[in-house]
Amino acid sequence: MMFVLYKCKYWASYKDIHEKHIFQLFGTTMEYWIKNFKTKCKTFEDFAKILNNNELRPVFYTSTSLSEKAREMADALSIEIIENAPIGEFPRIKCNISGRDREKIYHLPFDQQYDRTIIEKEKGEFYAFTVKEAEDAGFRRAFKHRFNS
């Protein structure tokens, strides 16, 4: 079975993707390996074999181009690149149900907890296209986190 991990960047065409974004995807791929494969594959060499055998495949998908250094790093780290690709419409709003109190909360892409929020469909969570769709399903906007000073 093959597992594919995507990182997508939808940027203006005049911007380049730099190597730090490639490194982030590689780190995410390694984290996935540690959580899901490491019990049967213990070493970094095992990780490399899984990548080379396409059992775990990182793919970087972008609407723009990579810098030469980013392309070099992607090649060295066995990361597939899809450049200058049009990205169509897709649902971006994360509708999440709190594990603590079952409260229904939606997160917009620029909200503080957006990147940390994992959608679990089996719990009734989903991605929505619009705020109206999220609110019609009973979700409220996430509050801004306030720190005590």
N, CA, C and O of each residue as an XYZ file, in Angstrom:
596
protein
N       0.845     -1.174      0.000
C       0.000      0.000      0.000
C       0.894      1.242      0.000
O       1.937      1.266      0.653
N       0.474      2.273     -0.740
C       1.227      3.518     -0.799
C       0.477      4.614     -0.041
O      -0.743      4.734     -0.145
N       1.224      5.405      0.718
C       0.689      6.568      1.420
C       1.309      7.799      0.780
O       2.526      7.869      0.611
N       0.474      8.772      0.423
C       0.950      9.997     -0.218
C       0.683     11.168      0.722
O      -0.431     11.343      1.216
N       1.713     11.958      0.959
C       1.601     13.174      1.774
C       1.801     14.371      0.857
O       2.835     14.488      0.199
N       0.813     15.261      0.811
C       0.887     16.437     -0.045
C       1.142     17.686      0.774
O       0.615     17.837      1.876
N       1.947     18.573      0.233
C       2.061     19.947      0.732
C       1.759     20.827     -0.472
O       2.388     20.701     -1.522
N       0.796     21.713     -0.307
C       0.374     22.578     -1.408
C       0.669     24.028     -1.067
O       0.433     24.474      0.056
N       1.184     24.755     -2.040
C       1.414     26.192     -1.909
C       0.803     26.866     -3.134
O       1.208     26.620     -4.270
N      -0.171     27.710     -2.875
C      -0.836     28.462     -3.930
C      -0.376     29.904     -3.809
O      -0.937     30.685     -3.041
N       0.647     30.247     -4.573
C       1.273     31.557     -4.487
C       1.191     32.275     -5.826
O       0.878     31.674     -6.853
N       1.477     33.565     -5.794
C       1.555     34.361     -7.022
C       2.667     33.791     -7.908
O       3.666     33.273     -7.408
N       2.486     33.891     -9.203
C       3.423     33.267    -10.145
C       4.820     33.864    -10.090
O       5.775     33.205    -10.502
N       4.971     35.078     -9.599
C       6.304     35.693     -9.543
C       7.107     35.254     -8.321
O       8.292     35.573     -8.223
N       6.496     34.538     -7.396
C       7.202     34.073     -6.198
C       7.783     32.687     -6.437
O       7.218     31.882     -7.178
N       8.910     32.421     -5.804
C       9.537     31.099     -5.869
C       9.345     30.369     -4.546
O       9.254     30.984     -3.483
N       9.287     29.074     -4.633
C       9.284     28.215     -3.450
C      10.740     27.987     -3.068
O      11.564     27.647     -3.917
N      11.055     28.174     -1.800
C      12.429     27.979     -1.336
C      12.576     26.664     -0.588
O      11.586     26.009     -0.266
N      13.806     26.288     -0.318
C      14.099     24.971      0.245
C      13.463     24.745      1.611
O      13.206     23.598      1.975
N      13.200     25.803      2.382
C      12.608     25.585      3.710
C      11.246     24.890      3.598
O      10.868     24.132      4.491
N      10.520     25.137      2.530
C       9.221     24.494      2.341
C       9.391     23.013      2.000
O       8.572     22.181      2.392
N      10.440     22.695      1.282
C      10.764     21.297      0.977
C      11.150     20.579      2.272
O      10.727     19.449      2.518
N      11.959     21.251      3.094
C      12.376     20.655      4.366
C      11.183     20.419      5.289
O      11.149     19.420      6.008
N      10.216     21.318      5.279
C       9.013     21.143      6.104
C       8.258     19.888      5.679
O       7.814     19.115      6.528
N       8.111     19.682      4.383
C       7.418     18.475      3.904
C       8.210     17.223      4.278
O       7.623     16.214      4.669
N       9.524     17.282      4.163
C      10.339     16.134      4.540
C      10.170     15.827      6.028
O      10.050     14.663      6.411
N      10.160     16.865      6.866
C       9.950     16.673      8.303
C       8.593     16.067      8.602
O       8.477     15.184      9.451
N       7.571     16.535      7.909
C       6.222     15.979      8.085
C       6.188     14.515      7.662
O       5.544     13.686      8.304
N       6.889     14.209      6.575
C       6.957     12.825      6.085
C       7.641     11.928      7.109
O       7.193     10.812      7.373
N       8.725     12.428      7.679
C       9.422     11.648      8.700
C       8.545     11.466      9.946
O       8.517     10.383     10.530
N       7.838     12.508     10.348
C       6.928     12.392     11.493
C       5.865     11.326     11.216
O       5.541     10.532     12.099
N       5.325     11.306     10.004
C       4.324     10.298      9.637
C       4.931      8.895      9.723
O       4.293      7.965     10.215
N       6.160      8.754      9.243
C       6.848      7.463      9.307
C       7.014      7.017     10.755
O       6.748      5.861     11.081
N       7.451      7.925     11.625
C       7.663      7.588     13.034
C       6.362      7.110     13.676
O       6.363      6.136     14.428
N       5.256      7.789     13.383
C       3.970      7.433     13.995
C       3.349      6.175     13.408
O       2.596      5.485     14.095
N       3.650      5.861     12.145
C       2.915      4.789     11.474
C       3.749      3.609     10.983
O       3.191      2.543     10.723
N       5.053      3.764     10.849
C       5.875      2.690     10.291
C       6.983      2.232     11.235
O       7.485      1.116     11.099
N       7.367      3.067     12.177
C       8.594      2.831     12.924
C       8.570      1.536     13.735
O       9.636      1.011     14.057
N       7.412      1.007     14.073
C       7.394     -0.239     14.854
C       7.994     -1.395     14.059
O       8.576     -2.309     14.642
N       7.858     -1.363     12.723
C       8.438     -2.446     11.923
C       9.715     -2.028     11.199
O      10.456     -2.886     10.720
N       9.984     -0.731     11.110
C      11.164     -0.217     10.427
C      11.859      0.751     11.373
O      11.366      1.857     11.598
N      12.978      0.356     11.921
C      13.570      1.086     13.041
C      14.609      2.143     12.656
O      14.781      3.112     13.396
N      15.291      1.996     11.551
C      16.434      2.860     11.253
C      16.110      3.878     10.159
O      15.112      3.764      9.448
N      16.982      4.866     10.052
C      16.847      5.858      8.985
C      16.983      5.181      7.617
O      16.350      5.606      6.650
N      17.803      4.134      7.536
C      17.947      3.385      6.273
C      16.610      2.748      5.888
O      16.259      2.702      4.709
N      15.860      2.255      6.889
C      14.528      1.699      6.629
C      13.597      2.779      6.089
O      12.821      2.538      5.165
N      13.684      3.970      6.674
C      12.891      5.109      6.208
C      13.218      5.411      4.748
O      12.317      5.619      3.936
N      14.512      5.435      4.417
C      14.940      5.709      3.036
C      14.402      4.645      2.075
O      13.991      4.966      0.960
N      14.405      3.389      2.504
C      13.875      2.310      1.646
C      12.381      2.499      1.386
O      11.908      2.297      0.267
N      11.644      2.886      2.423
C      10.205      3.118      2.266
C       9.957      4.239      1.261
O       9.047      4.152      0.436
N      10.772      5.295      1.336
C      10.648      6.391      0.355
C      11.012      5.914     -1.041
O      10.287      6.180     -1.999
N      12.128      5.213     -1.160
C      12.586      4.763     -2.479
C      11.660      3.730     -3.104
O      11.584      3.627     -4.329
N      10.955      2.968     -2.278
C       9.994      1.976     -2.793
C       8.608      2.565     -3.008
O       7.675      1.845     -3.365
N       8.464      3.888     -2.791
C       7.184      4.590     -2.951
C       6.089      4.065     -2.043
O       4.909      4.178     -2.375
N       6.456      3.490     -0.899
C       5.449      3.105      0.087
C       4.927      4.341      0.809
O       3.775      4.385      1.242
N       5.787      5.336      0.929
C       5.464      6.618      1.526
C       6.008      7.666      0.560
O       7.212      7.737      0.315
N       5.104      8.475      0.017
C       5.509      9.373     -1.067
C       5.155     10.818     -0.747
O       3.975     11.168     -0.727
N       6.152     11.668     -0.494
C       5.885     13.094     -0.309
C       5.781     13.797     -1.668
O       6.614     13.595     -2.552
N       4.749     14.620     -1.814
C       4.520     15.355     -3.063
C       4.333     16.831     -2.732
O       3.499     17.190     -1.900
N       5.115     17.679     -3.390
C       4.994     19.124     -3.216
C       4.286     19.669     -4.448
O       4.790     19.555     -5.565
N       3.119     20.260     -4.239
C       2.237     20.723     -5.311
C       2.144     22.240     -5.209
O       1.774     22.767     -4.160
N       2.477     22.949     -6.292
C       2.464     24.399     -6.218
C       1.992     25.057     -7.513
O       2.127     24.506     -8.605
N       1.442     26.240     -7.352
C       0.979     27.030     -8.489
C       2.109     27.856     -9.093
O       1.905     28.544    -10.093
N       3.292     27.798     -8.499
C       4.428     28.584     -8.967
C       5.632     27.666     -9.182
O       5.463     26.462     -9.370
N       6.833     28.220     -9.156
C       8.054     27.459     -9.431
C       8.925     27.330     -8.191
O       8.790     28.090     -7.232
N       9.805     26.369     -8.232
C      10.776     26.184     -7.163
C      12.083     26.884     -7.509
O      12.461     26.974     -8.677
N      12.767     27.378     -6.483
C      14.125     27.891     -6.696
C      15.009     26.694     -7.051
O      14.635     25.544     -6.825
N      16.172     26.980     -7.605
C      17.098     25.889     -7.968
C      17.506     25.092     -6.730
O      17.593     23.865     -6.786
N      17.755     25.775     -5.617
C      18.143     25.088     -4.378
C      17.000     24.202     -3.874
O      17.244     23.081     -3.429
N      15.770     24.684     -3.936
C      14.621     23.879     -3.506
C      14.478     22.643     -4.385
O      14.196     21.554     -3.887
N      14.670     22.808     -5.681
C      14.575     21.672     -6.614
C      15.670     20.643     -6.308
O      15.425     19.436     -6.331
N      16.876     21.134     -6.022
C      18.000     20.259     -5.677
C      17.698     19.475     -4.399
O      17.954     18.272     -4.336
N      17.158     20.147     -3.384
C      16.832     19.486     -2.118
C      15.692     18.478     -2.291
O      15.726     17.395     -1.706
N      14.693     18.830     -3.085
C      13.573     17.901     -3.339
C      14.082     16.622     -3.995
O      13.664     15.520     -3.640
N      14.983     16.780     -4.948
C      15.550     15.613     -5.617
C      16.345     14.757     -4.622
O      16.211     13.533     -4.613
N      17.165     15.395     -3.792
C      17.982     14.664     -2.814
C      17.124     13.945     -1.775
O      17.518     12.898     -1.262
N      15.954     14.505     -1.464
C      15.090     13.939     -0.422
C      13.944     13.086     -0.972
O      13.037     12.716     -0.227
N      13.981     12.777     -2.249
C      12.953     11.934     -2.893
C      11.557     12.522     -2.770
O      10.595     11.805     -2.494
N      11.451     13.836     -2.976
C      10.162     14.510     -2.931
C       9.730     14.817     -4.361
O      10.443     15.485     -5.110
N       8.566     14.323     -4.723
C       8.018     14.598     -6.053
C       7.535     16.046     -6.113
O       6.952     16.548     -5.152
N       7.774     16.705     -7.221
C       7.396     18.101     -7.397
C       6.376     18.221     -8.524
O       6.554     17.649     -9.600
N       5.318     18.961     -8.269
C       4.354     19.340     -9.304
C       4.308     20.863     -9.274
O       3.775     21.460     -8.339
N       4.878     21.488    -10.314
C       5.003     22.944    -10.354
C       4.026     23.553    -11.349
O       3.515     22.879    -12.243
N       3.781     24.855    -11.167
C       2.962     25.640    -12.092
C       1.629     24.972    -12.382
O       1.133     25.012    -13.508
N       1.064     24.368    -11.370
C      -0.187     23.621    -11.518
C      -1.363     24.497    -11.081
O      -1.307     25.142    -10.034
N      -2.412     24.517    -11.875
C      -3.591     25.275    -11.438
C      -4.261     24.561    -10.267
O      -4.378     23.336    -10.250
N      -4.687     25.335     -9.313
C      -5.389     24.763     -8.169
C      -6.827     25.261     -8.235
O      -7.084     26.462     -8.151
N      -7.746     24.342     -8.383
C      -9.151     24.702     -8.498
C      -9.778     24.966     -7.136
O      -9.084     25.031     -6.121
N     -11.061     25.112     -7.129
C     -11.792     25.333     -5.884
C     -11.806     24.064     -5.045
O     -11.940     22.957     -5.567
N     -11.667     24.242     -3.753
C     -11.753     23.130     -2.817
C     -12.165     23.703     -1.465
O     -11.920     24.880     -1.198
N     -12.781     22.901     -0.615
C     -13.215     23.415      0.690
C     -12.010     23.670      1.586
O     -11.125     22.823      1.709
N     -11.985     24.847      2.212
C     -10.839     25.227      3.033
C     -11.190     25.416      4.513
O     -10.290     25.475      5.350
N     -12.438     25.509      4.839
C     -12.850     25.785      6.210
C     -12.940     24.463      6.975
O     -13.655     23.548      6.567
N     -12.209     24.376      8.086
C     -12.192     23.149      8.883
C     -13.291     23.214      9.940
O     -13.289     24.100     10.795
N     -14.226     22.273      9.876
C     -15.316     22.166     10.851
C     -14.962     21.039     11.813
O     -14.988     19.860     11.459
N     -14.633     21.431     13.027
C     -14.051     20.545     14.021
C     -14.970     20.446     15.246
O     -15.599     21.427     15.642
N     -15.038     19.258     15.833
C     -15.827     19.057     17.050
C     -14.854     18.843     18.203
O     -14.041     17.919     18.173
N     -14.939     19.691     19.209
C     -14.022     19.647     20.347
C     -14.131     18.312     21.076
O     -15.228     17.843     21.379
N     -12.982     17.712     21.350
C     -12.952     16.465     22.112
C     -13.253     16.675     23.579
O     -13.619     15.739     24.290
N     -13.099     17.900     24.026
C     -13.309     18.235     25.441
C     -14.789     18.372     25.769
O     -15.291     17.745     26.701
N     -15.488     19.209     24.984
C     -16.897     19.478     25.326
C     -17.862     19.299     24.145
O     -19.027     19.688     24.230
N     -17.378     18.716     23.056
C     -18.179     18.421     21.849
C     -18.692     19.693     21.163
O     -19.624     19.624     20.361
N     -18.104     20.836     21.464
C     -18.504     22.088     20.830
C     -18.069     22.073     19.361
O     -16.976     21.619     19.023
N     -18.949     22.579     18.509
C     -18.682     22.621     17.069
C     -18.053     23.969     16.719
O     -18.652     25.024     16.928
N     -16.832     23.911     16.181
C     -16.064     25.123     15.898
C     -15.525     25.046     14.473
O     -15.047     23.998     14.039
N     -15.603     26.167     13.747
C     -14.954     26.179     12.431
C     -13.743     27.097     12.453
O     -13.704     28.096     13.170
N     -12.747     26.724     11.639
C     -11.478     27.443     11.565
C     -11.246     27.880     10.124
O     -11.310     27.066      9.204
N     -10.979     29.158      9.934
C     -10.606     29.689      8.628
C      -9.096     29.516      8.440
O      -8.363     29.421      9.425
N      -8.617     29.472      7.182
C      -7.192     29.192      6.938
C      -6.216     30.110      7.666
O      -5.081     29.702      7.917
N      -6.607     31.313      8.007
C      -5.685     32.226      8.687
C      -5.916     32.269     10.193
O      -5.282     33.072     10.877
N      -6.793     31.441     10.728
C      -7.035     31.388     12.168
C      -5.858     30.722     12.888
O      -5.112     29.941     12.298
N      -5.710     31.049     14.178
C      -4.556     30.606     14.960
C      -4.398     29.086     15.022
O      -3.275     28.589     14.937
N      -5.476     28.349     15.166
C      -5.380     26.903     15.348
C      -5.626     26.104     14.067
O      -5.738     24.879     14.110
N      -5.708     26.792     12.938
C      -6.043     26.118     11.674
C      -5.071     24.971     11.369
O      -5.498     23.849     11.100
N      -3.771     25.255     11.411
C      -2.791     24.233     11.032
C      -2.769     23.064     12.005
O      -2.441     21.945     11.611
N      -3.107     23.296     13.254
C      -3.115     22.229     14.264
C      -4.379     21.382     14.202
O      -4.396     20.258     14.704
N      -5.424     21.902     13.601
C      -6.710     21.219     13.591
C      -6.703     20.086     12.567
O      -6.451     20.306     11.382
N      -6.981     18.888     13.036
C      -7.049     17.693     12.192
C      -8.517     17.297     12.057
O      -9.222     17.154     13.056
N      -8.966     17.124     10.833
C     -10.359     16.749     10.580
C     -10.491     15.229     10.614
O      -9.782     14.510      9.911
N     -11.417     14.761     11.449
C     -11.694     13.331     11.568
C     -13.140     13.093     11.111
O     -14.089     13.340     11.855
N     -13.281     12.617      9.892
C     -14.612     12.450      9.297
C     -15.510     11.526     10.120
O     -16.722     11.731     10.191
N     -14.908     10.508     10.740
C     -15.709      9.558     11.519
C     -16.355     10.202     12.740
O     -17.295      9.642     13.305
N     -15.869     11.362     13.155
C     -16.457     12.093     14.287
C     -17.507     13.102     13.826
O     -18.098     13.802     14.649
N     -17.743     13.179     12.510
C     -18.706     14.148     11.988
C     -18.068     15.469     11.592
O     -18.768     16.443     11.314
N     -16.747     15.505     11.564
C     -16.036     16.715     11.157
C     -15.906     16.733      9.636
O     -15.967     15.691      8.984
N     -15.726     17.930      9.083
C     -15.636     18.037      7.619
C     -15.020     19.367      7.216
O     -14.808     20.254      8.043
N     -14.739     19.482      5.927
C     -14.281     20.735      5.324
C     -15.476     21.395      4.638
O     -16.236     20.731      3.933
N     -15.636     22.692      4.845
C     -16.737     23.437      4.221
C     -16.181     24.426      3.200
O     -15.049     24.894      3.316
N     -16.996     24.730      2.208
C     -16.625     25.726      1.198
C     -16.871     27.147      1.695
O     -16.114     28.061      1.369
N     -17.934     27.334      2.487
C     -18.317     28.690      2.901
C     -18.604     28.736      4.401
O     -18.881     27.714      5.028
N     -18.530     29.948      4.962
C     -18.895     30.162      6.358
C     -20.357     29.790      6.569
O     -20.708     29.198      7.590
N     -21.205     30.134      5.613
C     -22.638     29.805      5.712
C     -22.836     28.296      5.833
O     -23.633     27.837      6.652
N     -22.126     27.533      5.031
C     -22.232     26.080      5.092
C     -21.836     25.573      6.483
O     -22.506     24.702      7.039
N     -20.750     26.116      7.047
C     -20.302     25.710      8.381
C     -21.333     26.089      9.440
O     -21.667     25.282     10.308
N     -21.833     27.316      9.364
C     -22.800     27.781     10.364
C     -24.137     27.064     10.231
O     -24.783     26.782     11.240
N     -24.564     26.767      9.019
C     -25.805     26.010      8.822
C     -25.709     24.605      9.426
O     -26.724     24.008      9.785
N     -24.481     24.083      9.536
C     -24.268     22.766     10.145
C     -24.089     22.863     11.663
O     -23.831     21.856     12.323
N     -24.226     24.076     12.219
C     -24.178     24.250     13.668
C     -22.809     24.594     14.230
O     -22.607     24.502     15.441
N     -21.870     24.984     13.391
C     -20.527     25.329     13.850
C     -20.416     26.835     14.055
O     -21.056     27.612     13.346
N     -19.598     27.246     15.031
C     -19.329     28.662     15.274
C     -17.861     28.934     14.983
O     -17.042     28.015     14.970
N     -17.537     30.189     14.752
C     -16.158     30.599     14.461
C     -15.288     30.399     15.698
O     -15.733     30.626     16.822
N     -14.056     29.976     15.485
C     -13.094     29.818     16.570
C     -12.777     31.172     17.186
O     -12.641     32.172     16.482
N     -12.663     31.192     18.490
C     -12.272     32.422     19.188
C     -10.785     32.654     19.006
O     -10.017     31.707     18.831
N     -10.377     33.922     19.048
C      -8.948     34.230     19.069
C      -8.409     33.860     20.438
O      -9.053     34.102     21.459
N      -7.235     33.278     20.450
C      -6.606     32.918     21.718
C      -6.089     34.180     22.380
O      -5.407     34.987     21.748
N      -6.403     34.346     23.621
C      -5.930     35.513     24.376
C      -4.987     35.046     25.477
O      -5.311     34.142     26.246
N      -3.825     35.670     25.541
C      -2.855     35.343     26.564
C      -3.034     36.279     27.753
O      -3.290     37.469     27.573
N      -2.901     35.756     28.948
C      -2.954     36.607     30.144
C      -1.605     37.296     30.309
O      -0.553     36.662     30.229
N      -1.657     38.596     30.541
C      -0.386     39.308     30.688
C      -0.081     39.575     32.137
O       0.951     40.167     32.452
